[in-house]
Amino acid sequence: MTNDTIIPGFDSDKDDSLRIDLKKIQGVDGGLSLTLTGYIDTYNSNSFQKRVQKAIDHGYKRLIFNCGGLNYVSSTGIGSFTAFLKSLKGIGGDLVLLDVQPKVYEVFQLLGFSQFFNIRDNQEDAENYFRGGGQTDTGMVFPHNFNCPICSKRLKAVKAGRFRCSECKTILAVDETGNVFLG
């Protein structure tokens, strides 16, 4: 299924620096997965925003952004995600960021936005978040597996608190909901 089959005209505003592949999420009303490959900066963020807005205008209000192929996001790109989140929350929707690369995650953290976004480790967790009505099941948070935002080492937190990454020695904090922060 092509992007234009899912959302007519979706690829008419495409930019070669950022590829977006769409896939409907089975069992999630208004669910759409967007796999991002490339980068988002000042020059292509307008095209990115227009394309995602087309998805929202076509009734997709539960969006999963797979960021595994996203190798750079500027502050303007972070602003795009923030605008999407605000727009989606206003219509009863939400978004999940998935497989955020360490360098990209660092930009979210430096700008103070990592705490506002729902960031998941894998597609199944992201889809289950929406299947569960968009609520995090706080009773099942720990033990929590995640990647160190600095070196990508796979780590496990058994409870909320502060600890050091065993690989890069960065001090990390994990809150009660499983969100990971520096320091």
C-alpha positions as CSV (number, residue, x, y, z in Angstrom):
1,M,0.0,0.0,0.0
2,T,1.5,3.4,-1.0
3,N,1.4,6.6,1.0
4,D,-1.0,8.1,-1.5
5,T,-3.4,5.2,-1.2
6,I,-3.6,5.8,2.6
7,I,-3.8,9.6,2.3
8,P,-4.4,11.0,-1.2
9,G,-1.8,13.5,-2.2
10,F,0.5,12.7,0.8
11,D,3.6,12.5,-1.3
12,S,2.9,15.7,-3.4
13,D,4.8,17.8,-0.8
14,K,7.7,15.3,-0.2
15,D,11.2,16.4,0.3
16,D,14.2,14.2,-0.6
17,S,15.9,14.9,2.8
18,L,13.1,13.2,4.8
19,R,11.3,10.0,3.7
20,I,8.0,9.2,5.4
21,D,6.4,5.8,5.0
22,L,2.9,5.4,6.2
23,K,1.2,2.3,7.6
24,K,-2.3,2.0,9.2
25,I,-2.3,0.5,12.7
26,Q,-4.6,-2.5,12.9
27,G,-7.0,-2.4,15.9
28,V,-6.4,1.3,16.7
29,D,-9.1,3.7,15.6
30,G,-7.4,6.6,13.8
31,G,-4.0,5.0,14.2
32,L,-1.2,5.7,11.8
33,S,2.5,4.7,12.0
34,L,4.9,7.1,10.3
35,T,8.4,5.8,9.7
36,L,10.9,8.7,9.3
37,T,14.2,8.4,7.5
38,G,16.6,11.2,7.0
39,Y,16.6,14.5,9.0
40,I,14.3,17.4,10.0
41,D,15.8,20.9,10.0
42,T,14.7,24.5,9.3
43,Y,14.6,23.9,5.6
44,N,12.4,20.8,5.4
45,S,10.3,21.2,8.6
46,N,7.5,23.1,6.7
47,S,7.1,20.2,4.2
48,F,7.2,17.7,7.2
49,Q,4.4,19.7,9.0
50,K,2.2,19.9,5.9
51,R,2.4,16.2,5.3
52,V,1.7,15.2,8.9
53,Q,-1.2,17.8,8.9
54,K,-2.7,16.0,5.9
55,A,-2.7,12.8,8.0
56,I,-4.4,14.6,10.9
57,D,-6.9,16.2,8.5
58,H,-7.8,12.7,7.1
59,G,-8.9,11.6,10.6
60,Y,-5.6,10.0,11.9
61,K,-5.3,11.2,15.5
62,R,-3.2,8.5,17.1
63,L,0.2,8.8,15.5
64,I,3.3,6.7,16.1
65,F,6.5,8.3,14.7
66,N,9.1,5.6,14.2
67,C,12.3,7.7,14.5
68,G,14.9,4.9,14.1
69,G,16.0,6.2,10.7
70,L,16.0,9.9,11.8
71,N,19.6,10.9,12.2
72,Y,19.1,14.6,13.0
73,V,16.4,16.9,14.3
74,S,16.9,20.6,14.8
75,S,15.1,22.7,17.3
76,T,12.7,23.7,14.5
77,G,12.0,19.9,14.0
78,I,11.3,19.5,17.7
79,G,8.9,22.4,17.4
80,S,7.0,20.5,14.7
81,F,6.5,17.5,17.0
82,T,5.3,19.9,19.7
83,A,2.8,21.5,17.3
84,F,1.5,18.0,16.4
85,L,1.1,17.0,20.0
86,K,-0.8,20.2,20.8
87,S,-3.0,19.7,17.7
88,L,-3.7,16.0,18.5
89,K,-4.5,16.6,22.2
90,G,-7.0,19.2,21.1
91,I,-9.0,16.6,19.2
92,G,-8.6,13.7,21.7
93,G,-5.6,12.2,20.0
94,D,-2.0,11.7,21.0
95,L,1.4,10.7,19.5
96,V,4.2,8.3,20.5
97,L,7.8,8.6,19.5
98,L,9.5,5.3,18.9
99,D,13.1,4.2,18.6
100,V,14.5,7.7,19.1
101,Q,18.3,7.8,18.3
102,P,20.6,9.0,21.1
103,K,21.7,12.2,19.3
104,V,18.0,13.1,18.5
105,Y,16.9,12.3,22.1
106,E,19.7,14.6,23.4
107,V,18.1,17.5,21.4
108,F,14.7,16.8,23.0
109,Q,16.4,16.7,26.4
110,L,18.5,19.8,25.9
111,L,15.4,21.8,25.0
112,G,13.4,20.3,27.9
113,F,10.9,18.5,25.8
114,S,11.7,14.9,26.5
115,Q,9.3,14.9,29.5
116,F,6.3,16.0,27.3
117,F,6.5,13.2,24.8
118,N,5.5,9.6,25.2
119,I,8.6,7.7,24.0
120,R,8.4,3.9,23.6
121,D,11.0,1.2,22.9
122,N,9.2,-0.8,20.3
123,Q,6.2,-0.8,17.9
124,E,4.2,-3.2,20.0
125,D,4.5,-1.0,23.2
126,A,3.4,2.0,21.2
127,E,0.4,0.3,19.6
128,N,-0.6,-1.2,23.0
129,Y,-0.5,2.3,24.5
130,F,-3.3,3.3,22.0
131,R,-5.2,0.0,22.3
132,G,-5.3,0.6,26.1
133,G,-7.0,3.9,25.5
134,G,-3.9,6.0,25.6
135,Q,-3.2,5.4,29.2
136,T,0.0,4.2,30.7
137,D,-0.5,1.2,33.0
138,T,1.5,2.4,36.0
139,G,1.2,-1.0,37.6
140,M,3.3,-2.6,34.9
141,V,6.1,0.0,34.5
142,F,8.9,-1.9,36.4
143,P,11.1,-3.6,35.6
144,H,11.6,-1.2,32.7
145,N,14.0,-1.9,29.8
146,F,15.3,1.1,27.8
147,N,18.3,2.3,25.9
148,C,20.8,4.8,27.4
149,P,20.1,8.1,25.7
150,I,23.8,8.8,25.4
151,C,25.5,5.5,24.4
152,S,22.4,3.3,23.5
153,K,23.4,0.5,25.9
154,R,20.4,-1.6,26.8
155,L,19.6,-1.0,30.4
156,K,17.0,-2.2,33.0
157,A,15.6,-0.2,35.9
158,V,13.8,-2.2,38.5
159,K,12.4,0.9,40.2
160,A,12.3,4.6,39.9
161,G,15.4,6.5,40.9
162,R,18.9,7.6,39.8
163,F,21.7,5.4,38.6
164,R,24.7,5.3,36.3
165,C,24.8,3.7,32.9
166,S,27.1,0.7,33.1
167,E,28.7,1.5,29.7
168,C,29.2,5.3,29.5
169,K,28.8,6.1,33.2
170,T,26.2,8.8,32.6
171,I,23.9,9.5,35.5
172,L,20.3,8.8,34.6
173,A,17.0,9.3,36.3
174,V,14.0,7.1,35.8
175,D,10.6,8.5,37.1
176,E,7.6,6.5,38.3
177,T,6.2,6.2,34.8
178,G,9.4,4.8,33.3
179,N,10.5,8.1,31.6
180,V,14.3,8.4,31.4
181,F,16.2,11.7,31.9
182,L,19.8,12.8,32.3
183,G,20.9,13.5,35.8
